[in-house]
Structure formats: C-alpha cells, structure tokens
Amino acid sequence: MENLKYMQAIVVDKPIGPSGLRLVNDYPVPEIGANDILVQVKAVGLNRADLIQSYSKYNPPPGSICPDIIGLEYAGIVVRVGSRVVNFKIGDRVFGLVASAAMGQYLCTHSQTAILIPQDLDFEVAASLPEAFITAYDALVLQAGVKLNQSVLISAIGSSVGLAALQIAKLYNCIVVGSSRTPDKLKLAQNIGLNFGFTVESGSFVQSVLEYTRQIGVDNVLELVGGNYLKQDIECCSYRACIVIIGLLAGIKTEVNLALILAKRIRIYGTTLRSRDLSEKIELANVFASEILPLVKSGKLKPFITKVYSLKDLHLAFNDLESNKYAGKLILNWS
Ligand SMILES: NC(=O)c1ccc[n+]([C@@H]2O[C@H](COP(=O)([O-])OP(=O)(O)OC[C@H]3O[C@@H](n4cnc5c(N)ncnc54)[C@H](OP(=O)(O)O)[C@@H]3O)[C@@H](O)[C@H]2O)c1
C-alpha cells in the first residue's frame, strides 16, 4: 500500500454523455488529510448526477476531491487512516456519500462522513443505499416533516429514490400515490405498498390524484421529475401541504399558479445533498446510521438493486441508466 501511486478511475474524457466516459489507469491516488480515510472502492451506485456530469452539466462543488472522477456513493475497505482519525481502522468495511470521485479505485473522504457496513451486508447492497435512502429520508422526514397517516405523492415512483421514499412513507402508515411512465415500475411499487399508481404519458395527472383523494389532495409531494409536474403538484396539494423538489428530470422551468400556493399555504422546498457543507454531511451520515440502517438490518427497508455491472461494462451501465428501462438501483462492481 505504501508505494501505491496510481489507480484506475472513471473520468469525463469528452462531455458527450456515457460514451465520453473513460477508464484511466494512471490517476494519482489522492493524498489524505489528518481527518480523512482512504478507501479501496469495491462497489459504487450509479446516479443521475453522474450521468449529467458526463455531459459536464453538473460538476462537483468547488473544493471537491478529484472533481474529474465521477461517482457519489461507494462501499469499500479502509486502507489508510489520517493521524486524527479515531472512528475507523485499516480493514474496516465502510460506505457513504461523497461529492465526487466514488468511481476511483481509491477514494479519500472525511472519516466522519463514512459509515461502518453491518456484517451481513455485502458491498453491492451497501453501495446501493446512501443516495436513495438519505435523499428520501431527508426530504420526507426532515424537510417535509411527514406525520403518521398522512398522504404522499411521489413522482417517478420506480426510481431508486422513489422506491426508498415509498418504503419510508409506509413506515409512517401514509397513503402513497405515485407516478411513472412505465406500467411495470408501478406494479413493482404496488408490490411494496403503493396505494395508487398512475402512468404519466401526456396531459395532466391532477384529476387522477384528486379523484383518489376524494378532492382533498395530498399532504406531501416528493417531486423527482420537476418541469411541469410542479404546476400539477400544486393543484394536487391539500391545505398546508409541503412539496420537496428533489429532481429536475423533465426540466428546470415551469409556470405555476402563485395564488394557489398562497391560498393553500403550501411550503415548497428545494434540496440537494451534494452541495451541503461538511457539518451537514456528517449530520446526515449520523442520521443514516442511527435511523435508516437499523431498519435495513431488520428488513423493514429494502434496497432494490436491479443490475450489477462489472467495470468492463461501464458504458453499458450508463447507457442503461440513461434509457430509463430499469426500476431501482444500478451498481458497478469495482473488483
Ligand atoms: N436533490 C438531491 O440531493 C438528489 C439526490 C438523489 C437523486 N436526485 C434526483 O432525483 C431524481 C431521481 O433520482 P434516482 O436516482 O432515484 O433516479 P433513477 O433511479 O435513475 O430513476 C429515474 C426515473 O425517472 C423517470 N424519468 C426519467 N426522465 C423522466 C422525465 N423526463 N419525465 C418523467 N419521468 C422521467 C424514469 O422512470 P419512468 O419514466 O419509467 O417512470 C427513470 O427510471 C433524479 O432527478 C436525481 O437527479 C436528487
């Protein structure tokens, strides 16, 4: 380990999408600071942010480590520890979120943002959890403040964040309404508790949601699609509902009826995990370890890994992500 200078890494070679990603063999292994650990990566989760970064449209925040290496969530083994690190030792299995560079053979991260992998979870399962479950928990529980027996509308319910949010909402005994453009994804969601699913091909979904909720509307919306879904979300909201905007797959602009927001006293939040500061990221790692992980261990929350790819199928993996054909999580196995 001492002589290790170079590593493999997936970088954006040309900003043209998945085909412009390249696996390089001579990327310098990052230096660690006193509070950091160096992790040998074993598995990584694929995320939309990586895909957008492959077009150079969503680059890591300033100050990120190895910003040209893509990747937001990892699982692996600690191979070096900084002089002030007390929570991990060499050989520990860890996982977590980073703002960049999860898709390097070795990654450097602040030790307090990493979480110990429970004994019975393998690297692939561990790598599938942080982004989906932290995003969903943060949006629904910490931002929206969901309460027992409320209702929740989740767009793109078959996405990895959508399936995580659905399961968390069911822990609060919520009625969950969800959309997808793919009927099979609705079926999968229905198998894990979705109360009412509808396909969104064109036109409005407001009538379906209002009919299902007997014209009352929903208490919470997790908006993963953005664009003109937001306008409709507002119409679907009940009095004093909360909308959390998480994703913008259908675009960054839309026209909304401000009078409805005002009259219904709707709260609208936007969220990103990537740009949060270190103390917020440490707090989220702690929340994940204390609130979410025990529920994964007990089987109350389940990861949905749809496909695991080897490194040689890197381009196929990102093409599959971009094609929207799968529900749940896609994983890249580094070993
Ligand atoms: N704010 C944050 O911190 C944060 C964190 C994680 C993820 N996100 C965002 O949350 C969203 C979901 O992420 P994810 O990782 O769960 O996604 P994912 O697993 O890759 O699934 C996304 C799904 O959205 C649907 N979709 C794609 N483009 C669409 C469009 N134009 N209109 C309607 N539906 C569309 C597709 O399903 P169907 O078309 O088959 O329904 C697709 O499978 C993404 O926008 C992502 O960037 C944000």
The ligand as a Gaussian input file, in Angstrom:
#p B3LYP/6-31G(d) Opt

LIG

0 1
 N      -31.593000      16.542000      -4.677000
 C      -30.795000      15.527000      -4.380000
 O      -29.954000      15.585000      -3.479000
 C      -30.967000      14.255000      -5.177000
 C      -30.419000      13.048000      -4.686000
 C      -30.656000      11.893000      -5.437000
 C      -31.388000      11.969000      -6.624000
 N      -31.842000      13.182000      -7.040000
 C      -32.638000      13.303000      -8.253000
 O      -33.848000      12.592000      -8.073000
 C      -34.272000      12.056000      -9.314000
 C      -34.432000      10.558000      -9.173000
 O      -33.152000      10.006000      -8.927000
 P      -32.958000       8.441000      -8.914000
 O      -31.516000       8.151000      -8.734000
 O      -33.910000       7.837000      -7.987000
 O      -33.370000       8.126000     -10.432000
 P      -33.396000       6.752000     -11.201000
 O      -33.387000       5.591000     -10.274000
 O      -32.355000       6.808000     -12.240000
 O      -34.859000       6.809000     -11.906000
 C      -35.306000       7.934000     -12.566000
 C      -36.628000       7.569000     -13.251000
 O      -37.305000       8.774000     -13.566000
 C      -38.131000       8.594000     -14.709000
 N      -37.853000       9.674000     -15.648000
 C      -36.697000       9.953000     -16.298000
 N      -36.828000      11.028000     -17.067000
 C      -38.109000      11.457000     -16.922000
 C      -38.874000      12.510000     -17.477000
 N      -38.319000      13.373000     -18.350000
 N      -40.162000      12.632000     -17.104000
 C      -40.730000      11.776000     -16.242000
 N      -40.056000      10.724000     -15.679000
 C      -38.763000      10.583000     -16.022000
 C      -37.752000       7.247000     -15.310000
 O      -38.765000       6.284000     -14.986000
 P      -40.105000       6.149000     -15.848000
 O      -40.007000       7.110000     -16.986000
 O      -40.115000       4.742000     -16.312000
 O      -41.192000       6.459000     -14.888000
 C      -36.461000       6.873000     -14.595000
 O      -36.283000       5.485000     -14.456000
 C      -33.212000      12.464000     -10.344000
 O      -33.622000      13.651000     -10.942000
 C      -31.992000      12.715000      -9.492000
 O      -31.094000      13.599000     -10.097000
 C      -31.656000      14.308000      -6.341000

